[in-house]
Amino acid sequence: MNLPLKVEIIEVGPRDGLQNETNFIPTEKKVALINALNSTGIKRIEATSFVHPGYVPQMKDATEVLRTIEQVPDIQYMALIPNDKGYERAKENGVKALSLVVGASETFNKKNVKMGREESIRKFVEVITKSKAEGNFIRYNIATSFWCPFEGKVDSHIVLEMVKKVDVLGVDEIVICDTIGRANPKQVYNLFQEVNSLQPKANITAHFHDTYGFALANITAALEAGVTNFDASVGGLGGCPFAPGAAGNVATEDVVFMLHEMGIETGIDLAALRRCVEIVKPLTDRELTGHFMKTNF
């Protein structure tokens, strides 16, 4: 196998993981989770989002979370923004790393942000331009890159054109997302090979959900295709309010354990990560989907 020596894991649990929880999680518990993640060796955390609380009530305390967490100097804390208003709120809170989302699926994008894909892309051009001029880090997520809950399989050419369009804007990172966890390893390998063949200047990251239990296999396929950055969510928390049936993200602890077993370095302390999963357990009524925590050896 053609495998890297080192991989970076981006923790998305505090935002993407918690956003789909029905019961509001108290701010102090979100803060406690992020503070615990600070001690794991993870260097990038998606901490919250500045979406309208009417659409995602779980994130209504974004300002309080960001102002209360212990912000470690060498850890990047990202916030998702849906539009220009979200950008202004993030700016007011001193956020220097922004996460944007556009769906490759037209229907998904309309349900997510009430506008078509091309309109979303155009509206973000100004946000990206302003933000880059201010020295911010821009993470651009292409949701439903493989499958859409409304349209079915997504044409890979749409994703490739989106990568081309956004890469010329100077974003720092492009995330290819399997939003509903429907992709398979062959599909993953082929798409990432095609993306990498474009030789984008932005870093390429993979984001997998585990609806069909394919996430770890898909990570292995992406590794083979040359990907070295992966999103994951502690405890396997997650789902998407705008993608019916989507299960949680791949569990961070499972990804780290698998990579370590394969001799791939992550810089993450698995014991510290295990303590974070214990913090997560009482925050949800759902059974956590990760496998590592179910073992005793």
N, C-alpha and C positions, 0 to 999 in steps of 0.2 A: 504493500500500500504506500501511496505517496502522501505522507503525513507531515505536518509542521512540527517544530519542536516546542512552540509556544502558541497559546491561544488567549485572546481576551474575552472575558465574559462581562456583558453589560447587564446589570440587574434592573429589571423593569417592574418588579413586584409592587413597590409602593404606589405606582401609577397604573400601569396596565393590569397588574394583578388584582388590585383592590377595587378598581373602578366598577366592576360588575357585581360587587357585593350588594345585596338588597338592603341590609341593615346598615345604618350609618356607623362607621367606626370612629370612635372618639379621636380627636386630634392628638391627644397625648399618646395614644397607642400607635398611631402612625409614626409619630416622632420617635417613640421607643424602638420601633422596628428599624427605621433608618439609622438611628444611632448605633444599634447593634450591628447593622450591615457595615458600618464604618470600620469595624474591627476585624472584618473577614479577609481583607486584602483586595476586595473589589474596589476598583478605581473609578467606576462610572455608574451612577445611579439615576434612574428616571424617577424623580421624587414626587412629582405631582403634575397637575395640568390646570390651565386657565380656561377651561371650557365653561359655558354658561351652566350654572347650577340646575337650571330647569331640565337640561338634557342629561347631565351626569351629576346627580346630587352628591355622590360620594366625594367629589373633588371641590366642594364648596368652601373648604377650609384651606385652600392652597396657600394663601398669604400667611396664615397662622403657622402652617407646617414649615414653610421656608424660613420664617423668622424665628422658629423655635429650635429646629434641629441644630446639632453641633456640626457646623460645616468645616470639615477637615481640609486644609489648604491643597493637598494633592489629590483630592477626590473631586470629580466633576459631577455636579448636581444639575440634572436637566429638568425642564418643564415643557410639557406639550402645549402648543398653542394652536387653536383652530382657525384663527383669522387675525386681522389687524388689531382688533380690540384686545384679543388675547396677548398679542405682542406688546401692546402698551402696558397691560397689567404685569406682564413678566418683567418688562423694563423697570416699572415702578418698584418691583421687588428685588431689583439687582441681579436678575437671572442673566447669566452670560452664555448659557448653552440651551438652545431652543430645539424642540422636536416638532416637526410638521408632518401632517399625514394627508396623502391624496390616494384615493382608491383607483386601481387600474380598471376596476369594474365601474361602469357608468351608474348602474342602479345602486350599488353599494355607496358610491360617493354621494349620490343624491340623498340617500337615507341618512348618511353620516353628517353631511354639512349643508344639505338643502341646495346643492348646485351640481352641475355636471362636472366631469373630470377636467375638461379643457378650461372651464371657467375657474376652477380651483387652482389649476396650474398658473393661469394668468394672474390671479389675485395674489398668489404667493410670491410672484416675481418682485413686487415692490417691497414686501416684507423681507425677503432674502437680501435684496440690494441694500436696504436701510440697515439691516442687522449686521451684514458683513462689514459695512462702512464703520460700524461702531465696534468692530473687533469681536463679534460674537461667534460662537460655534453653532453651525447649523446641521442638524440631523434630519434627513428627508426620508420619511417612511413611505414606501409604495405598498399600500394595503391590497389585499386580495390579489397578490401577484400570480397565484397559481389557480385558485378556485374561488368562485363567488357563491354565496348561499342563494342568490336570486337568479344568476345568469349561467351558473355552471362553470365549466373550464374556461379559463381566461387565456386569450391569445398571447403567446410570449412576445410577439412583435410589439404589442401595446406597451409591455413592460420595458422592452429595449428602447423604444422611442422615448419613453418617460425618463429613462436613465440618461439618454443623450441630452434631452432638453434641460434637465436640472443640473447636469454636470457642468455645463458651460456657464452656469450662474455662479459657480464657485462654492457650492455647498461642501461641507467637510466630510459628510458621511451619507451614504445611500443605503437604506435598509430594505431588503427584499423580504416581504412578509407573507407567510402562509397563514393568513388570518383565521381560517376555519379549520386548519389542521388536516386538510384533505390531500396535500401533495404526497407523492411517493418518491423514493430515492432516485429512480431513473429520471423523473421529471425535474427534481431538484438539481441533480448533477448537470443535466443538459442546460437548464436555464442559467445556472451560475457560470458554466463554461462560456455561454453566449455573452453574458454580462461582462465577464473578465476579458473576452476577446475585443470588447470596445475600448479597453485600456482607459477606464475612467480615472480621473485625477482624485476623485473622492474615494475614501475607504468604503469597502463593501461589507455589509453586515447581514447576517441571516437571522430571521425571526420565525420560530416555529411554535405552533400550538400542537397539542397531543391528542386531538379528538379521536383519531383512529389508532393511536399507539405507535405512530410512525416517527415521532419527533427525533429520537436518538438515532434511528437509522438515517433519517434525513440529514442530521448533523454530520454523520459519517460521510454521506455522499457529498455534502458541501465541502467538507475538509478535503476530500479527494479532488474537488474542483478548484481548490486553492483558497477557500474562505478561511479566515483566521479570527473573525469577530462574530460573536454570537450573543443574541439576547436570551435571557432566561429569567424565570420568576421563582423566587424562593417558595418552596412548598408546592409549586405547580399551580399557584393561584392564577386566575385570569378568566378570559372570555371576552366577549365584545358586545356591548349593548345594542349594536347595530348589525350584528351577524348572528342570527338565531341558530342555536345548536353548537356554536363554537365552544370547545372545551378550553381548559386553562392552558397557559403557556407551559412549555417544557420546564420541569423543575430544575432549578439551579443546582441543587445538591446532586441530582442524578447526572447532569452534564459534567460537573466537576469530577465526580467519582469516576465516570466512564473515561474522561480524558486522562486523569491521573493513572488509571489502570492501563491505559494505552501508552503511558510514558510521555504524555504531553503536558507541559508546564502551564499552570494558570495563575500562579501567585496567590491562590485562595486557600485559606485555612479551612479544611473541611469540618473540623470540630467546632470552630466558631460559626460556621454556616449552619451546622446542626442546631446550635442554640437559637439561631434566628428562626428556624422552622418551628421550634417550640413556642416562640413568641407569636408566630402566625396562626397556629392551631386554634386558639380561642377566638380569633378574629372572624372566623367563617363557620357557617353551619354545614358546609360541604365537607365531605371526606377528601383530604388531600390526596393528590394523585401520584405523588412521587414514590419511587420504589426504595431508594436508599434508606429512608427513615423506617422502613418496615423490616430491616435486617438487624441482626444482633451480632454480626461478626465482620 
